[in-house]
Amino acid sequence: VVRIVCDELDGKDACSMALVARRFVEPALDVRWRTLTSFVPIVKCLPDDLWVRSKNIVLRRSLARSDLQRYLDHYAHRIRSILPEVPEYGSMWVSSQVLLAFQAATGFQAGAFSPRLEYFSWENLEPSMLGKCFGFQAIGGFHPCMSLFIGPTLKSVDVPLCYDEGPLHLTTLQSIPQWIPQLKKLALWIEGTDGVKNTSLFQQYLQASPWEHLEVLTTFSVESCPVPCFPLSVIRLLSKLPRLQELDLQHSVVPSPIPCDPTSGFSSLTVLKLAAPKLLDIVHFLQYLPSNNALADVRCIVEVDPHANSQTLQLAINTIGNHCSPVALEKLTLCVNECDENDSEELDLDEWEGLDISPLLPFNKLADLFIKITSPILSTPDLVQQFPVAWPDMSKLVLDSIYTTSQIPFINHTHFLALLQGLPRLEHLALRFDATRIKGDEVAPGAPFRLKILDVGDSPLSSPSRVLKFLKANLSLREAPQINDFIKWKIQLYQNRWMAVKASW
């Protein structure tokens, strides 16, 4: 119980807890040293006569193993994460001379200063950043000294890749796979200003090791930097990672595949997260996947893409249907966040126009389907009545359009109730339906249903009081129904009526 309580404390409170009673000392110290954000706490554990403190901490005398014994015996083994804070002018910095002395005194043993370290972030340790704060002479040779902390227990590392940071820094980063060949989780931050060089550097890093134990790979591109391009050569490298289970590619450009069979590989991949500047980049990556993949969770996010029209969205759904496995996929997210605020609507509406999600019906293991797009989603009675048979385990079904229309939906409240009856595990539903004919006294067998969250978009309704009575009788929602709050509704009266429902909830 004491350890559970201490685990909820921050470092300062943990120190206070350690002073309360002897039994609190060990768990409180574990919390205090669990995450290291600077090297100053280590210096404070060592004899005062070791140091000359000026702008940077340097040695006054030679360092003996006995000087380190207190730290090594009582504190080093408690460190689990090293997450350097942003350097500030005037703060203390441990010079490379001191770190080299630490290495010599510990026999150059990898991980001697944190023998149970699990996570190390190189963020905020870039030479350009440190040099401006502490002087380039003081940090010279600093980065190879990090082998003091990086040892065989390390499981996860964050690496900022930038070709502008100098050969020693890059050499150190590219040597990490040799230091920790058993690494399981790797996050790469792309920071260069040249997109071509970014791609080349990323490819070189992948080629630096066979990554035999890597299970999770994440890439990020700093907002102001050009996104890297993932050509076939890079995708083939990714596909050959033998134990890769989760791949998260953020802000990446993917060229169209050469007309040929999909790439083989990705034998262990179960989670794929793709975020790209254009929906077509995501489509292109999916087209590289082999048909026998084991993907259980696919998440596709597009922040801003004015070119993501209905044809591109349909291509994305069709590609998912063709390149994901119906016997493996359990969770699918397709989200395009660009919102068209144009109030105009075609005079001659095509009621049958909209995204066709029927290619997803064969995926019988789907339990979580989240589609949020910028065009209408076609939902007909014939399609909706197939959902319970196609997706018997569905718990979250979101068919959400950041779009508003005067068109009356094909499905009404009777289809809505039938869907809830057919999907007994459903807890979250976003679906536009015709609520204009609700009388208020309809109660379906089995009501109230398990549904906790309901999003009705800009569904049409006539009577707020009757709709409120209908929802209260058939559902046990946690809160009032959600509505489309993104853009102005085509029929403002419908929004006013739903606001009345929410106000009376």
WONOR-V998494 format. One record per residue. RES is the residue in one small letter. PHI is phi as a letter, one per 40 degrees, with the letter a starting at -180 (999 if undefined). PSI is psi in degrees with one decimal (* if undefined). D_LAST is the distance of its C-alpha to the last C-alpha in Angstrom with 1 decimal. Layout:
res->[RES & RES]
phi->[PHI & PHI]
psi->[PSI & PSI]
d_last->[D_LAST & D_LAST]
This chain:
res->[v & v & r & i & v & c & d & e & l & d & g & k & d & a & c & s & m & a & l & v & a & r & r & f & v & e & p & a & l & d & v & r & w & r & t & l & t & s & f & v & p & i & v & k & c & l & p & d & d & l & w & v & r & s & k & n & i & v & l & r & r & s & l & a & r & s & d & l & q & r & y & l & d & h & y & a & h & r & i & r & s & i & l & p & e & v & p & e & y & g & s & m & w & v & s & s & q & v & l & l & a & f & q & a & a & t & g & f & q & a & g & a & f & s & p & r & l & e & y & f & s & w & e & n & l & e & p & s & m & l & g & k & c & f & g & f & q & a & i & g & g & f & h & p & c & m & s & l & f & i & g & p & t & l & k & s & v & d & v & p & l & c & y & d & e & g & p & l & h & l & t & t & l & q & s & i & p & q & w & i & p & q & l & k & k & l & a & l & w & i & e & g & t & d & g & v & k & n & t & s & l & f & q & q & y & l & q & a & s & p & w & e & h & l & e & v & l & t & t & f & s & v & e & s & c & p & v & p & c & f & p & l & s & v & i & r & l & l & s & k & l & p & r & l & q & e & l & d & l & q & h & s & v & v & p & s & p & i & p & c & d & p & t & s & g & f & s & s & l & t & v & l & k & l & a & a & p & k & l & l & d & i & v & h & f & l & q & y & l & p & s & n & n & a & l & a & d & v & r & c & i & v & e & v & d & p & h & a & n & s & q & t & l & q & l & a & i & n & t & i & g & n & h & c & s & p & v & a & l & e & k & l & t & l & c & v & n & e & c & d & e & n & d & s & e & e & l & d & l & d & e & w & e & g & l & d & i & s & p & l & l & p & f & n & k & l & a & d & l & f & i & k & i & t & s & p & i & l & s & t & p & d & l & v & q & q & f & p & v & a & w & p & d & m & s & k & l & v & l & d & s & i & y & t & t & s & q & i & p & f & i & n & h & t & h & f & l & a & l & l & q & g & l & p & r & l & e & h & l & a & l & r & f & d & a & t & r & i & k & g & d & e & v & a & p & g & a & p & f & r & l & k & i & l & d & v & g & d & s & p & l & s & s & p & s & r & v & l & k & f & l & k & a & n & l & s & l & r & e & a & p & q & i & n & d & f & i & k & w & k & i & q & l & y & q & n & r & w & m & a & v & k & a & s & w]
phi->[999 & d & c & c & c & c & c & c & c & c & d & c & c & c & c & c & c & c & c & c & a & c & c & c & c & c & c & c & c & d & c & c & b & c & b & b & b & a & c & c & d & c & d & c & c & b & d & c & c & c & b & b & b & b & c & b & c & b & c & c & a & c & b & b & d & c & c & c & c & c & c & c & c & b & b & d & c & c & c & b & b & b & b & c & c & c & c & b & c & g & c & c & b & c & c & c & d & c & c & c & c & d & c & c & c & b & g & f & c & c & g & c & c & a & c & b & c & b & a & b & b & c & c & g & b & c & d & c & c & c & c & c & c & b & g & c & c & c & c & d & g & c & c & c & c & c & c & d & b & c & b & c & c & c & b & b & a & b & b & c & b & a & c & c & c & g & c & c & c & c & c & c & c & c & c & d & d & c & c & b & c & c & d & b & b & b & b & b & b & c & b & c & c & b & c & c & c & d & c & c & c & c & c & c & c & c & c & c & a & c & f & c & b & c & b & b & b & b & b & b & b & d & d & c & b & c & c & c & c & b & c & d & c & c & c & c & c & c & c & c & c & c & b & c & b & b & b & b & b & b & f & b & c & b & c & c & c & c & d & a & c & c & c & c & h & f & c & b & c & b & b & b & b & b & b & a & c & b & c & c & c & c & d & c & c & c & c & c & c & c & c & c & c & b & c & b & b & b & b & b & b & b & c & a & a & c & c & c & c & c & c & c & c & c & c & c & c & c & c & c & c & c & b & b & c & c & c & b & c & b & b & b & b & b & b & b & c & c & b & c & c & c & c & c & b & d & c & b & c & c & c & c & c & i & c & c & c & c & c & c & c & c & c & c & c & d & b & a & b & b & b & b & b & b & b & c & b & c & b & b & d & c & c & c & c & c & d & c & c & c & b & c & c & c & b & b & b & b & b & b & b & c & a & b & a & c & c & c & c & c & c & b & c & c & c & c & c & c & c & c & c & c & b & c & c & c & b & b & b & b & a & c & a & c & b & c & b & c & c & h & b & c & b & c & d & g & c & c & c & c & d & b & b & b & b & b & g & b & d & c & a & b & b & d & c & c & c & c & c & c & c & c & c & b & b & b & c & c & a & c & d & c & b & c & b & c & b & c & c & c & b & c & c & c & c & c & c & c & c & c & c & c & c & c & c]
psi->[-41.3 & -42.9 & -38.1 & -42.4 & -45.3 & -32.9 & -21.7 & -2.2 & 156.0 & 176.9 & -41.7 & -45.3 & -32.1 & -38.8 & -41.3 & -39.5 & -36.5 & -24.0 & -9.1 & -49.4 & 157.9 & -36.2 & -14.3 & -11.4 & -53.6 & -52.4 & -33.6 & -40.1 & -35.0 & -42.2 & -44.0 & -36.1 & 3.0 & -42.1 & 125.1 & 124.3 & -10.5 & 172.3 & -2.2 & -42.0 & -32.3 & -44.6 & -38.1 & -17.4 & -9.6 & 162.2 & 139.1 & -30.3 & 0.9 & -25.7 & 149.7 & 115.5 & 113.0 & -128.1 & -36.3 & 154.8 & 120.8 & 166.1 & 138.8 & -33.5 & 177.3 & 151.7 & 130.7 & 156.8 & -35.5 & -26.5 & -27.2 & -9.1 & -41.6 & -47.4 & -47.3 & -37.0 & -34.4 & -20.2 & -36.5 & -41.1 & -9.8 & -17.9 & 126.0 & -29.7 & 142.7 & 113.8 & 85.7 & 135.8 & 162.8 & 125.5 & 144.4 & 146.0 & 134.6 & -12.5 & 161.8 & 143.8 & 135.1 & 118.0 & 160.0 & -29.6 & -43.1 & -43.9 & -38.8 & -38.2 & -39.1 & -43.5 & -46.6 & -41.4 & -22.1 & 16.8 & 27.2 & 32.9 & 125.0 & 130.2 & 15.2 & -32.5 & -8.0 & 73.4 & -10.6 & 24.0 & 137.1 & -26.3 & 134.0 & 129.0 & 128.7 & -2.7 & 141.1 & 11.1 & 14.4 & 140.6 & -40.0 & -39.4 & -46.5 & -39.6 & -37.9 & -32.0 & -39.4 & -4.1 & 135.6 & -26.4 & -38.5 & -30.1 & -1.4 & 127.7 & 8.3 & -46.2 & -41.4 & -23.9 & -10.9 & -8.1 & -14.9 & -33.3 & -29.5 & 109.1 & -166.6 & -14.2 & -8.0 & 131.8 & -27.3 & 139.8 & 140.7 & 129.0 & 117.4 & 122.1 & 120.8 & 122.2 & -12.5 & -4.6 & 3.6 & 153.0 & -36.3 & -43.5 & -47.1 & -39.2 & -42.2 & -47.1 & -39.0 & -13.1 & -9.7 & -43.2 & -31.2 & -33.1 & -42.2 & 73.1 & -17.5 & 11.4 & 135.1 & -26.6 & 127.3 & 129.1 & 125.4 & 125.8 & 118.3 & 116.9 & -2.9 & 163.5 & 0.1 & 113.8 & -39.2 & -45.3 & -35.5 & -45.7 & -44.6 & -42.9 & -41.0 & -43.3 & -42.0 & -39.0 & -39.9 & -33.1 & -6.2 & -12.6 & 154.5 & -11.9 & 51.6 & -21.9 & 1.7 & 127.5 & -28.5 & 126.0 & 126.7 & 136.3 & 139.3 & 149.9 & 122.9 & 139.4 & -39.0 & -2.9 & 147.7 & 139.2 & 145.8 & 151.3 & 136.3 & 85.9 & 179.8 & -37.3 & -40.0 & -42.2 & -35.6 & -38.0 & -43.9 & -39.8 & -20.1 & -2.8 & 113.2 & -29.7 & 13.7 & 117.0 & -30.4 & 126.6 & 122.7 & 104.8 & 114.2 & 131.1 & 57.3 & 146.5 & 132.5 & 118.6 & 160.0 & 136.9 & 146.8 & 135.4 & 102.4 & 179.9 & 148.7 & 158.7 & 139.8 & 169.0 & -152.8 & 40.2 & -27.2 & -2.2 & 124.3 & -21.3 & 124.9 & 120.5 & 120.3 & 126.2 & 127.0 & 159.9 & -24.3 & 145.7 & -33.2 & -31.2 & -40.4 & -43.2 & -44.4 & -42.7 & -42.9 & -32.3 & -16.1 & -14.8 & 140.8 & 151.8 & -19.3 & 26.4 & 163.5 & 27.8 & 123.9 & -21.1 & 114.6 & 124.9 & 121.2 & 116.6 & 129.1 & 117.5 & -54.8 & 113.3 & 93.9 & -12.0 & 3.3 & 73.6 & -178.0 & -34.2 & -41.4 & -39.5 & -41.0 & -37.3 & -38.8 & -45.8 & -43.8 & -38.8 & -41.5 & -42.8 & -32.7 & -26.5 & -2.4 & 159.5 & 124.0 & -22.0 & -0.8 & -37.3 & 125.0 & -24.4 & 129.2 & 129.1 & 127.6 & 111.8 & 120.4 & 112.8 & -8.9 & 126.6 & 121.9 & 110.1 & 13.1 & 123.7 & -9.4 & 149.6 & 145.0 & 138.3 & -39.5 & 93.9 & 141.5 & 104.0 & -19.1 & 5.3 & 135.7 & 168.2 & 126.2 & 112.8 & 10.5 & -26.6 & -12.4 & -7.9 & -33.2 & -9.9 & 80.9 & -12.7 & 0.4 & 125.2 & -13.0 & 107.0 & 116.7 & 110.2 & 119.2 & 108.9 & -177.5 & 11.6 & 167.1 & 151.7 & 124.7 & 115.6 & 111.1 & 159.6 & -40.9 & -38.3 & -47.5 & -35.0 & -12.4 & -15.5 & -47.5 & -34.6 & -41.2 & -39.5 & 68.2 & -21.5 & 11.1 & 126.2 & -22.2 & 115.3 & 105.7 & 110.2 & 84.5 & 128.5 & 125.1 & 70.5 & 143.9 & 144.4 & 158.8 & -5.1 & 135.3 & 130.2 & 154.2 & -31.1 & 146.3 & -166.3 & -25.6 & -40.3 & -34.9 & -47.7 & -39.4 & -36.1 & -42.9 & -35.9 & -37.4 & -18.4 & 79.2 & -17.2 & -0.2 & 125.4 & -19.3 & 120.9 & 129.9 & 114.7 & 133.2 & 127.3 & 161.6 & 110.5 & 16.7 & -20.5 & 13.5 & 129.6 & -27.9 & -17.6 & 7.7 & 125.5 & 118.3 & 148.0 & 133.6 & -9.5 & 152.0 & 142.9 & 171.7 & -12.2 & 130.4 & -30.1 & 127.8 & 128.8 & 118.2 & 0.2 & -124.7 & 42.4 & 137.3 & 145.4 & 157.7 & -43.3 & 108.1 & -38.4 & -41.1 & -39.1 & -40.7 & -45.8 & -41.2 & -47.3 & -41.1 & -35.2 & -30.2 & -14.9 & 158.1 & 59.8 & 149.0 & -29.8 & 174.0 & 154.2 & 143.6 & 150.1 & 171.7 & 108.0 & 6.9 & -41.9 & 169.1 & 132.6 & 148.7 & -37.4 & 100.0 & -28.7 & -35.7 & -42.2 & -41.8 & -38.1 & -40.7 & -34.0 & -33.2 & -38.2 & -47.0 & -39.5 & -29.0 & -1.9 & *]
d_last->[41.2 & 43.0 & 42.9 & 39.2 & 38.6 & 41.0 & 39.4 & 36.3 & 38.5 & 39.7 & 43.5 & 43.9 & 42.1 & 44.0 & 47.2 & 46.2 & 45.3 & 48.8 & 50.4 & 48.7 & 50.7 & 52.9 & 50.6 & 48.1 & 50.7 & 50.7 & 46.9 & 46.4 & 49.2 & 47.7 & 44.5 & 46.5 & 48.6 & 46.1 & 45.6 & 48.4 & 47.7 & 51.3 & 54.8 & 55.2 & 54.1 & 56.9 & 59.5 & 58.6 & 59.5 & 63.0 & 66.1 & 66.0 & 69.6 & 68.6 & 67.1 & 67.9 & 64.8 & 64.8 & 62.3 & 62.3 & 63.1 & 66.6 & 69.0 & 71.7 & 73.5 & 73.6 & 70.8 & 71.6 & 69.6 & 69.6 & 67.7 & 64.8 & 65.0 & 62.4 & 59.8 & 60.6 & 60.7 & 57.7 & 55.2 & 55.8 & 54.5 & 51.1 & 50.1 & 47.7 & 46.5 & 48.2 & 45.9 & 48.0 & 46.4 & 47.1 & 50.6 & 51.1 & 54.3 & 56.0 & 54.6 & 57.0 & 58.0 & 60.1 & 62.9 & 64.0 & 67.2 & 65.3 & 63.4 & 66.6 & 68.1 & 65.2 & 65.9 & 69.6 & 69.1 & 66.9 & 69.3 & 67.0 & 64.8 & 61.6 & 58.5 & 60.7 & 58.4 & 55.2 & 56.4 & 52.9 & 51.1 & 48.4 & 47.0 & 48.7 & 47.5 & 50.1 & 47.6 & 48.9 & 52.4 & 53.7 & 57.2 & 56.4 & 53.6 & 55.7 & 58.9 & 57.5 & 56.4 & 59.3 & 62.1 & 63.1 & 66.1 & 64.0 & 61.7 & 64.5 & 64.6 & 61.3 & 59.3 & 61.8 & 61.6 & 58.1 & 59.7 & 59.9 & 56.3 & 55.8 & 57.2 & 56.9 & 53.6 & 51.6 & 48.9 & 46.9 & 48.1 & 46.7 & 49.4 & 49.4 & 51.9 & 53.7 & 57.2 & 57.8 & 57.8 & 61.4 & 63.3 & 63.2 & 59.5 & 59.0 & 61.7 & 59.9 & 56.6 & 58.4 & 60.1 & 56.9 & 57.0 & 60.5 & 59.5 & 56.6 & 57.2 & 54.6 & 51.7 & 48.5 & 46.1 & 47.0 & 45.1 & 47.1 & 46.2 & 48.0 & 49.1 & 52.1 & 52.3 & 54.2 & 52.3 & 55.4 & 56.5 & 53.0 & 53.2 & 56.8 & 55.9 & 53.0 & 55.3 & 58.0 & 55.7 & 54.7 & 58.4 & 59.3 & 58.5 & 57.9 & 54.7 & 55.3 & 52.6 & 49.9 & 46.5 & 44.1 & 45.0 & 42.8 & 43.9 & 42.5 & 43.9 & 43.7 & 41.8 & 45.0 & 47.2 & 48.0 & 46.4 & 48.9 & 49.8 & 49.9 & 52.7 & 54.0 & 56.2 & 53.3 & 51.1 & 54.1 & 54.4 & 50.7 & 51.2 & 54.1 & 52.4 & 52.9 & 50.1 & 47.4 & 44.1 & 41.7 & 42.4 & 40.2 & 41.7 & 40.0 & 41.0 & 44.0 & 45.9 & 47.1 & 49.8 & 49.9 & 51.6 & 55.2 & 55.3 & 56.2 & 54.9 & 51.9 & 52.7 & 53.5 & 52.3 & 48.9 & 49.7 & 47.4 & 44.5 & 41.1 & 38.7 & 39.1 & 37.1 & 38.1 & 37.2 & 39.3 & 39.7 & 39.9 & 38.4 & 42.0 & 43.0 & 40.6 & 41.8 & 45.4 & 44.9 & 43.3 & 46.3 & 48.5 & 47.0 & 49.1 & 47.8 & 48.3 & 45.9 & 43.7 & 40.6 & 37.5 & 35.2 & 35.5 & 33.5 & 34.4 & 33.1 & 34.3 & 33.3 & 34.9 & 36.8 & 37.1 & 39.4 & 36.8 & 36.8 & 35.9 & 39.4 & 39.2 & 35.8 & 37.2 & 40.2 & 38.1 & 36.5 & 39.9 & 41.5 & 39.0 & 39.7 & 43.4 & 43.8 & 41.3 & 42.1 & 40.0 & 41.0 & 39.9 & 36.8 & 33.6 & 31.5 & 31.6 & 30.0 & 30.9 & 29.4 & 30.8 & 29.2 & 31.1 & 28.9 & 30.6 & 29.3 & 31.6 & 29.8 & 32.5 & 32.1 & 35.1 & 36.0 & 37.1 & 34.3 & 35.3 & 32.4 & 34.1 & 34.2 & 32.1 & 32.4 & 33.7 & 32.6 & 34.8 & 37.4 & 34.9 & 34.8 & 38.0 & 36.3 & 35.5 & 34.7 & 31.9 & 28.9 & 27.3 & 27.4 & 25.9 & 27.0 & 25.8 & 28.2 & 29.1 & 29.8 & 28.1 & 28.0 & 29.5 & 27.4 & 29.1 & 28.7 & 32.0 & 31.0 & 27.6 & 29.2 & 31.6 & 29.1 & 29.1 & 32.9 & 33.3 & 30.8 & 30.4 & 29.4 & 26.7 & 23.9 & 22.7 & 23.0 & 22.2 & 23.6 & 22.4 & 24.2 & 24.3 & 25.1 & 23.7 & 25.4 & 25.6 & 26.6 & 24.8 & 24.3 & 26.7 & 24.2 & 21.5 & 18.9 & 21.9 & 23.2 & 19.9 & 19.8 & 23.5 & 23.1 & 20.7 & 23.3 & 26.1 & 24.8 & 23.9 & 23.9 & 21.4 & 18.8 & 18.1 & 18.1 & 18.3 & 19.5 & 19.6 & 19.6 & 20.0 & 16.9 & 18.7 & 20.1 & 17.1 & 17.7 & 14.7 & 17.1 & 18.2 & 18.2 & 20.4 & 23.0 & 22.0 & 18.3 & 16.0 & 17.4 & 17.9 & 15.9 & 14.0 & 13.6 & 13.2 & 14.5 & 14.9 & 17.2 & 17.9 & 17.4 & 18.2 & 16.1 & 17.0 & 14.3 & 10.6 & 10.2 & 12.3 & 10.9 & 7.4 & 9.8 & 12.0 & 9.9 & 8.7 & 12.4 & 14.0 & 12.4 & 11.8 & 10.2 & 10.5 & 7.8 & 5.9 & 8.9 & 11.7 & 13.7 & 17.4 & 17.8 & 21.5 & 23.1 & 22.9 & 21.7 & 24.4 & 22.3 & 20.3 & 18.6 & 16.8 & 15.4 & 14.4 & 12.6 & 10.6 & 9.9 & 8.6 & 6.2 & 5.2 & 5.6 & 3.8 & 0.0]
